[in-house]
Amino acid sequence: MLRRLVSSVYWALSRWTLAGEPAPTRPTVLVGAPHTSNWDFVLMLAIAWRKGIDVRWLGKKSLFTGWRGPIMRGLGGIAVDRSDPSRVVGEVVERIRAGEVFGLVVTPDGTRGAHEYWKSGFYRIARETGMPVTLGYVDRTTMTTGLGPTIELTGDVAADMDVIRAFYADKAGVRPEQRVEPRLREEQRTTD
């Protein structure tokens, strides 16, 4: 109740417009892209709280140290040790198989530095759990943010990523110069 109230006030005062599809009706992997600014975190929470989605999100473990730890966990955060990304996927899959129900927010493109590829954890988690992928977005050109379509992954990495690329083709993040084209390293392996 409090989260919906906070999000209602946020959307009433925000220069951003909440648009897009309704909330998914079952647990899903929520992709947040283009993720070009730390302000995307605020938008993600505002979307989830407004649409009544119980979310978990992955964050670097340094965000969970000291006084920030309880706050970040209270907001749905799951600490990630980036030195062992395969462990992260396994832990999330284990939570889901144990019956925990939530929307998992993943920002596969990151906010800093020039990346050539998205991180593929969202894809692996969705495939291993059978969860669909919901495409969340931020578009600075139209000042809109929200949820796009929810798709079922087929296992054909290149074809699935073509669908994702098509959706994000006209979306620009808060800092467009930081945008990373939706592409996974695994796509190269399937075409070699």
C-alpha positions as CSV (number, residue, x, y, z in Angstrom):
1,M,0.0,0.0,0.0
2,L,2.8,2.5,1.0
3,R,4.8,1.6,-2.1
4,R,1.8,2.3,-4.4
5,L,1.2,5.6,-2.7
6,V,4.9,6.6,-3.1
7,S,4.8,5.6,-6.7
8,S,1.6,7.5,-7.4
9,V,3.2,10.6,-6.0
10,Y,6.3,10.0,-8.0
11,W,4.4,9.6,-11.3
12,A,2.3,12.7,-10.6
13,L,5.4,14.8,-10.1
14,S,7.8,13.2,-12.6
15,R,8.6,14.5,-16.0
16,W,8.7,10.9,-17.2
17,T,5.5,9.2,-18.4
18,L,4.6,5.6,-17.5
19,A,3.5,3.8,-20.6
20,G,3.5,0.4,-22.1
21,E,2.1,-3.0,-21.4
22,P,0.3,-4.1,-18.2
23,A,2.3,-6.1,-15.6
24,P,3.0,-9.7,-16.4
25,T,0.6,-12.2,-14.8
26,R,3.3,-14.7,-13.7
27,P,6.9,-14.6,-12.5
28,T,9.2,-13.2,-15.2
29,V,12.7,-11.9,-15.9
30,L,12.4,-8.2,-16.3
31,V,15.0,-6.8,-18.6
32,G,15.7,-3.1,-17.9
33,A,17.4,-1.4,-20.9
34,P,18.9,0.8,-22.1
35,H,20.5,1.0,-18.7
36,T,22.7,4.1,-19.0
37,S,22.2,5.9,-15.7
38,N,21.8,5.1,-12.0
39,W,18.5,7.0,-12.2
40,D,17.1,3.9,-14.1
41,F,17.0,2.3,-10.6
42,V,14.5,4.9,-9.4
43,L,12.4,4.4,-12.5
44,M,12.4,0.6,-12.2
45,L,11.2,0.8,-8.6
46,A,8.5,3.4,-9.6
47,I,7.3,1.1,-12.4
48,A,7.2,-2.0,-10.2
49,W,5.5,-0.4,-7.3
50,R,2.9,1.3,-9.5
51,K,2.1,-2.0,-11.3
52,G,2.2,-4.0,-8.1
53,I,5.1,-6.3,-9.2
54,D,7.1,-7.9,-6.4
55,V,10.6,-7.5,-7.8
56,R,14.1,-8.7,-7.0
57,W,17.1,-7.2,-8.7
58,L,20.8,-8.0,-9.0
59,G,23.4,-5.6,-7.7
60,K,27.1,-5.6,-7.2
61,K,27.9,-6.8,-3.7
62,S,29.5,-3.5,-2.7
63,L,26.0,-1.9,-2.7
64,F,25.1,-4.3,0.2
65,T,27.8,-3.4,2.6
66,G,27.4,-1.3,5.8
67,W,24.2,0.7,6.4
68,R,23.1,0.3,2.7
69,G,22.8,-3.5,3.0
70,P,19.4,-3.6,4.8
71,I,18.0,-0.9,2.6
72,M,19.1,-2.6,-0.6
73,R,17.7,-6.0,0.5
74,G,14.5,-4.3,1.6
75,L,14.1,-2.9,-1.9
76,G,14.5,-6.4,-3.3
77,G,18.2,-6.5,-4.0
78,I,20.2,-9.7,-4.3
79,A,24.0,-9.2,-3.9
80,V,26.1,-10.4,-6.9
81,D,29.7,-11.4,-6.7
82,R,30.8,-10.4,-10.2
83,S,33.9,-12.6,-10.0
84,D,31.6,-15.7,-10.3
85,P,28.6,-14.9,-12.6
86,S,27.7,-18.6,-13.0
87,R,27.1,-18.8,-9.3
88,V,24.6,-15.9,-9.4
89,V,22.5,-17.7,-12.1
90,G,22.5,-20.9,-10.0
91,E,21.4,-19.0,-6.8
92,V,18.5,-17.3,-8.6
93,V,17.4,-20.5,-10.3
94,E,17.5,-22.2,-6.8
95,R,15.3,-19.5,-5.3
96,I,12.7,-19.8,-8.1
97,R,12.7,-23.6,-7.9
98,A,12.2,-23.3,-4.1
99,G,8.9,-21.6,-4.8
100,E,9.9,-17.9,-4.3
101,V,7.7,-15.8,-6.6
102,F,9.0,-12.5,-8.0
103,G,9.9,-10.5,-11.1
104,L,13.6,-10.6,-11.4
105,V,14.9,-7.3,-12.8
106,V,18.2,-7.6,-14.8
107,T,20.1,-4.8,-16.5
108,P,22.3,-6.7,-18.8
109,D,24.0,-3.8,-20.5
110,G,25.5,-1.9,-17.5
111,T,25.9,1.9,-17.0
112,R,29.6,2.5,-17.3
113,G,32.3,2.0,-19.9
114,A,32.1,0.8,-23.4
115,H,30.7,-2.7,-23.6
116,E,30.4,-4.6,-26.8
117,Y,27.9,-7.2,-25.5
118,W,25.1,-7.6,-23.0
119,K,25.7,-10.0,-20.1
120,S,23.8,-13.2,-20.8
121,G,22.6,-14.0,-17.2
122,F,19.1,-12.9,-17.9
123,Y,18.9,-15.3,-20.8
124,R,20.3,-18.3,-18.9
125,I,18.0,-17.7,-15.9
126,A,15.0,-17.5,-18.1
127,R,15.9,-20.6,-20.0
128,E,16.8,-22.6,-16.9
129,T,13.6,-21.7,-15.0
130,G,11.2,-21.5,-17.9
131,M,10.3,-17.9,-17.0
132,P,9.4,-15.5,-19.8
133,V,11.3,-12.3,-20.4
134,T,9.5,-8.9,-20.1
135,L,11.2,-6.1,-21.9
136,G,11.3,-3.0,-19.7
137,Y,12.5,0.3,-21.1
138,V,13.6,3.9,-20.7
139,D,13.3,6.2,-23.7
140,R,14.7,9.7,-23.3
141,T,13.6,10.8,-26.7
142,T,9.9,10.5,-25.7
143,M,10.4,10.7,-21.9
144,T,8.5,7.5,-21.5
145,T,9.3,4.4,-19.5
146,G,7.5,1.2,-18.8
147,L,7.1,-2.4,-19.8
148,G,7.1,-3.8,-23.3
149,P,6.1,-7.2,-24.4
150,T,6.6,-10.4,-22.5
151,I,8.3,-13.0,-24.7
152,E,9.0,-16.7,-24.3
153,L,12.6,-17.6,-25.3
154,T,13.0,-20.4,-27.8
155,G,16.6,-21.3,-27.1
156,D,17.7,-20.0,-30.6
157,V,19.8,-17.2,-29.1
158,A,20.2,-15.2,-32.4
159,A,16.5,-15.3,-33.2
160,D,15.5,-14.4,-29.6
161,M,18.0,-11.5,-29.6
162,D,16.6,-10.3,-33.0
163,V,13.2,-9.9,-31.3
164,I,14.8,-8.1,-28.4
165,R,16.9,-5.9,-30.7
166,A,13.8,-4.9,-32.7
167,F,12.0,-3.8,-29.6
168,Y,15.0,-1.7,-28.3
169,A,16.0,-0.3,-31.7
170,D,14.3,3.1,-31.1
171,K,14.9,3.4,-27.4
172,A,17.5,5.8,-26.0
173,G,18.5,5.7,-22.3
174,V,19.0,8.7,-20.0
175,R,22.5,8.9,-21.4
176,P,22.2,7.8,-25.0
177,E,26.0,7.8,-25.5
178,Q,26.2,4.9,-23.0
179,R,23.8,2.7,-24.9
180,V,25.0,-0.9,-25.7
181,E,23.4,-2.7,-28.7
182,P,21.4,-5.8,-27.5
183,R,23.9,-8.5,-28.4
184,L,25.2,-11.6,-26.6
185,R,28.5,-13.3,-27.1
186,E,26.6,-16.6,-27.4
187,E,25.2,-15.3,-30.7
188,Q,28.6,-15.5,-32.3
189,R,29.1,-19.1,-31.1
190,T,25.8,-20.2,-32.8
191,T,26.8,-18.6,-36.1
192,D,30.5,-19.8,-36.1
